[in-house]
Amino acid sequence: MIRKLSILFAGALAGAAAVTVVGQNAGVANAAGSDTYRQLAIFGDVFERVRAQYVDEPDDQKLIETAINGMLTSLDPHSSYMNAKEAQDMRTQTRGQFGGLGIQVTMKDEVVLVEGSPFADSPAEKAGILSGDLIVEIDGDPVRGLTLSEAVEKMKGEIGTDVKLTVVREGAEKPIRMSLTRDLITVKSVKFEEIGDVGYIKVNSFNEQTTVGLEEGIEEIKAKLGDKLKGFVLDLRSNPGGLLDEAVSVSDAFLDKGEIVSTRGRNADETRRYNARQGDEIAGEPLVVLINGGSASASEIVAGALQDQRRATVVGSRSFGKGSVQTIIPLGSAGAMRLTTALYYTPSGSSIQGRGIDPDIVVDQPLPDEIKAQMGLDPEEEVSRGESSLRGHITGAEETDEGSGSSSYVPPERDKDLQLQYALDLLNGVKTNAMFPPKQEAKAAAN
């Protein structure tokens, strides 16, 4: 049975990230100095002046929530305040079912950035929204000036109702206007099938259903293929992340021993290490992991663990580079704050923050010419985005000017999917590469 933890999970709306839940009274901040109290007194003066003299009578609760959120969002793109409804929405989303459009978003330059590919079969996917799109208007109202939570709230609504979005796409000559019908978003986190004699497992996100779905997929594939089984492809492409405990469980499914991931905060005593337990669910069968620029956070934990432990060969293009850990701290009236408290590290001690996971075998999946034409790109241009491109992101210890991320495009036609075809060719013996099976430390180029 695959180990399943229950403490850590990852936020989705602000970008998939490792998140810890703590009690309401856990952790006491250091006593503030006298200068800090003077600054707080100034804040109190400003608050009272706004309440008393602003041209329209303001909502006190909204003023306070906005001030708190402004403080948190100024720290990095993944810290934020959640009121009671938003905190409940987050809990609902981690269960794998929620209402909305089916996109992961964050803020960039005061507008909404679509982070990773839309969920499969979601209204966003059907409308043609792409990773990296900037949402600048919602129902005709500018996004600029809204918090991330306010923008998300405007995009959510009753199932069957419409929402109009104005999207700016890099290279496009003018904004793209589209109408989407809100729907119930049911995230089937794991899909699986047999492709010839190879087991194919696609993990779309890491929610509470992922471990169960993975276990079901492994058992069904093994039962169907039996002795003909040549190995597995674990597809983490365009996976924006999710629950950290599920990422640990998925990694543990393929590992017999060794570290999976560690998290390190400001103080040395805050370091936590997560290790695999004995028992490889696929009994040492060959394993290829697929990643691309849409693979973030929890999916990077899995890829990094299997790569560093030399259990799998990682194929594709550089991942998103989301390596920070958020703590969800319950607040009064059932609200909560999401605060970045640590970075996570792969078993070799590498930070992927702002750098990403580099595949063992680089196989690029270029955008088709027709999509480039739609975006106004020249044929030789490529679109690449990652954590390193987010304003205010925490600079990673191993981040370079090259940055993180790559294209997140995955063609719908399997025969045009170069990364998947390369993985299948490795497992079927059609292609050979020094990095498969994983024995050497050097990276290799696709041949």
N, C-alpha and C positions, 0 to 999 in steps of 0.2 A: 504494500500500500504506500502511495506517495505521501511523504510527510506534509502536513498542512499546518501552518502557523496561524495565529489569530490576532497579532498585535499591530503589525505594520501594514499600511496601505498607501496608495498613491493617489493624489488628486488628479482629476482629469481636465477640468475646465480651464485651469491655469497652466496646463502643460503637465503631462504625466510626470510624477516625481515621487521619490521615496518619502513617505510620511509616517510619523509616529504619533499615536494618540496618547495623551497624558491626562491625568485627572485635573480637575479645576484648580486645586490648590497646590499642584506639584510645581516645585521650582520657585524659589524666592529670589527676586532680583537683588543685586547689590544696592545698598542704601544710596540714594541719590545725593549728590553734593549740593551745597547751598546755591551754587550758580544754576544748577538744574532746576531747583525749586523756584528760583527767580524767573526762569524761562517759562515754567508752568504757570506762574502767576500772570505773566504776559498773555499766555494762551487764554487763561480765564477772563482777563480784561477784554480781549478780542471777542471772545464768545458772547460776553454780556453786551458789548457794543453792537454786535450784529443782531442779537435778539431785540435790543431796544430801538435801534435806529435804522435798520435796513428798510428800504422802501416798501417791501412787502413783508408781512409777518412770516418768518421762516419756521420750518418744522424743526423743533429742537432735536428730536431723535435723528433726523436725517443729517443735521449739522454735525452731530457727534460721530455718527457712523462714517460720514465722509472724511472727517478729520482723522479718525483712526485709520481708515483705509489709505488715505494719502500718506500717512506716516509709514505704513507697511509697504505700499507699492513703491515708495521711494528707495527702498532697500535693494530690491531685485525684482525681476518680472514674475516671480513665483510666490512671493509673500503677499497675503491679502487678508482682509477682514470679511467674515461671512455672518450675515444676520441669521436669525432663526430659520427663515425659509431657505436661504442659500445653503446653510449647513445641512438641512434636511434633504435638499436636492442632491448634495454631494453624497450623502449616505445612500440615497436611492440609486444614484448612478453607479456606485460601487457594487450594487447588487446585480447590475447588468441589464436593467430595464428602466427607461425613463421617457418622458415626452420631450420632443424638440425637433431639431433639424439634423442631428447626427454629425456634428463637427466638434473638433477640439480647437479651442481658441486661446489666445493670449493677447496682451496689448503690445503694440509697437508704434512708436511715434504718434501716440494718442488715437490710434485707430485699432480695429480688431484684426489680428493676424490669424489666418487659418493655419493651424500647426498640425502637420501630418495629413494624411488622406482622410476624407469623410468615411464614416462607417458604411459598410457594404449595404446596398439596397436602401439607403437612407434618402430622405428628401434632398439633402445636400448633394449626394452622389448623383442622383437622377437629374438634378439641375445643372450639373457640370462644374460644381465648385472644385477648385484644385488646392492642394497644399501650397501655401505661400500667398494665396489671395488676400487682399486687404479689403475688409468690409468697412466702407466709409459712410454709408447711410442705411438706416433701418426704417422701413415704412416712410421714407422721404425725410426723416430727421437725421441730422449729422451725428455721427458717432463721437466726433471730437468734443471733449468736455464731459463725456460719460466715463464712469469707472467701468472696469471689466465686468463687474457684477451687474451693473445697470444695463450694459449692452447685452449681456447674456439673457437677462430678464426680459428685455424687449423682443428677443428672438424666440423665446419660449411662449407657450400659450396653449389654448385648447386644441386637442387633436381635430384635424379637419379644417382649421382656420388657416388663412394665408398670411404670409409675411413677405414684404418686398425688400430685397437687398440691392444695394448698389456696390459693385465690386470693382476694385482697381487691380489689374493684373500686370505684372512687370512686362513691359514691351508692348502692351496693348495701346492702341492709339487713343482710345476713349474709354470711359467707365462702362462696365457691363451691368445692365439692369436685368434682374430676374425675379420671378415670383415663385415661392416655395410653399407647399402645403404641409403644415405641421403634422407629424405622425408619431405614433408610439414607437420609440426606438428600442428595439430589443437586440441587445448585443450578444450574438452567439459567438462567444470568445474563441472557440476552437472548432475548426472544420477539418475533416480528414477524409482520405480516400487512398486507393491503391492506383499508382501509375505504373502499369506493367508490374514488375516485381519489386517496386520501391514503395515504401510507405510515405505518404505525404501528409504532414500535419501543419496546418496554417493557424497560428495564434494571432487573432485580430486585436486583442487587448487582454489585460490581466485583471479580471474581476473575480467575484466569488465563485464563478462557475468554471474557471480555467483549469484548476487541478483535476476536477471531476471529468471535464471534457477531454483533457489530455490522457488521462488514464483509460477512459473509454476508447479513445482513438487507437492507442497503442495495443490494447487487448484485441480489438476488432481486426486491426491490420494483421497482427501476428496470427490470429485464428484463420483468416482468409488465405494468407500467403504461405504460412507454414514454412517448410524447408526452402521454398523458393525465394524467401525474403532476402533481398540484397542490401538492405539498409534503409535509413530514414532521412527525409528532408524535413527540417524544422524551419518553417518560413515565418520570420519575424519582420518582414518588410512592411513599411508603413504602419507599424504597430506603435502607437503613441505612448504606451506604457500602461500603468494601472497599479494594482495592489502589489506592494513589495513582498508580502508573505507568499503570494502566488508565484512571483518571480523566483523566489528561493525554492519553492516546491518544484517548479518546472525544472530548474537547474538540478536539483537533487534527484529528480527522476532519472537523469542520465549519468550521474556521478556516483561512484562507489566510496569516495573519500575526498578529503581536501576542503579547503576554504571556498566558499561561493562568493561572498562579498563582505566588505567591512565598511562601517560608517565611522567617520571621525569628526568630532565637533571642536569647539574652541579649546576645551580642556582635554588632556590626555586620558583622564579617567572616564570620558564619555565615549571612548572607542568601543564599538561592538562588532563582533565577528560572527558570521553565520557559516557553519560547516555542514558538509554533506554527511549523510548517514549511509551505512552500508546498504548496498542493494541498487543495482543498475536495472531499471525497468525494461530495457531492451537488450540486456545481457551482452553488452559489448558489441552489438551490431554497428556497422559503420554509420556515421552521422554527419550530415552537412547542414550548416545553419546559414540561412539567407538573411542579409541585412541591406538596408539602403538609407538614404537621407531622412526617411520618415520613421526610422527605428529609434525610439527615444526611451530614456530612463529605464523602466523595468525590463524592456526588451534588450537594452544595452547591458544590464546586469547579467541576463542569461547568456548573451553572446560572449561577454567578457569572461564569465566563469568557465564556460565550455572551451573557449579558446585558450585561456591561460592554463587550464588543467590538461590541455592537449587531448581533450575528449572528442572534439569535433573540429572540422575544417570550416572556417567562416568564409563565405563567398558573397560577393556583391560589391557595394560601394560604401564609403565612410558614413557612419551613423550620425544622428542629430547632435550628440554631445551634451545631453542633459544629465548632469551628475550631482545635483544638489538634493539634500534631504530636508523635507519640511516636517515640522511638528504641528499637529492639529491640537490646539489648546482650547478646551471648552470655556466659554465665557458666560456671563449672566444672561438670563432669559433665553437660553438654549442657542445663543450665537457662538461663534468660534473664530479663532484667528489661525491662519496658516503662516507659520514663521519658519524661514530657512535656518536650520540649526546645525547642519553638518554637510559634508560631502561624502559620497561613497567611492570606494576604491575596488578595483578588480583584484583577484587573488595575488597577482604579481606586484601589487602596490601601486598600480597606475590609476591616476584620476582621469576620467573621460570628460570632465567638465570643460566645455568649450573646445574640446579636441575630438571627441567621438571615438568609436571603435574602428580601427583599420582592418579590413578583411584580410585573411591569409592569401586569398586569391581575388584580385580585383577584376570584376566583370561589370563594366558600365552598361547601363540600359538607357540609351539616348532617347530624347523626346522625338516623336515622329515629326516629319517636316510639316505636316498639316497643322499640328498643334503649335509648332514654332511660328508658322505663318499667322495663326490666329493671335498669338501673343506679340507679333511684330518683331520676332527675333530673327537674326541672320542664321542661315543654315549651320554655321560653325559654332554658334553660341549655345551655352547650356545654362540652366537655372540651378543654383545650389544655395541652400539656406540651412542654417543650423543655430544652435544655442549661441554661438559666437557672434551672430548677427543681431541678437536682441539687445536693445538699448538697456544699459544698467545691469547686464548679466554679470555674475561673479566670474572674474577671470580665473580660469583653471591653472593649476600649478604647471601643467604640461601644455597649455594652450600656446599656439604659435600664430604668426601672421596668416598662415594658411587657413586657420579656423576649422570649424567642424561642419558636418553636413555634406550632402550631395543630392543628386536628383532622387525624388521619391516616386518617380513614374514606374508603374507596373502595367504592362499592356494586358488588356482583357483576353487577347488571343494567346493561348498557351504556346503555340508554335513560334510566336514572336517574342516570347519571354526568354531573353538570352541568359539571364541569371539562373532561372529554374532549369533550363535546358542544359546549362553547364553542370549544375549539380547532379542532374539525372545521368549525364554522360560520365561523370566521375564514378557514380555508384554502379553503373552498368558496365564499366570498364572500357567505354568508348574513348574517353580521354584519360590521360595520366598527368599527374602534377606532383612535384616534390613535396607539396604540403598536404597531400592526401595519400594514405592516412596521415594524421598530424604527428610527425616525429621530429621535424627540424624546427629551429627557432626563426630562421630567415623567412621573410615574406616572399611570395612568388607572384609573378605576373601571369595572367591567363594566357594560354597558348591555344 
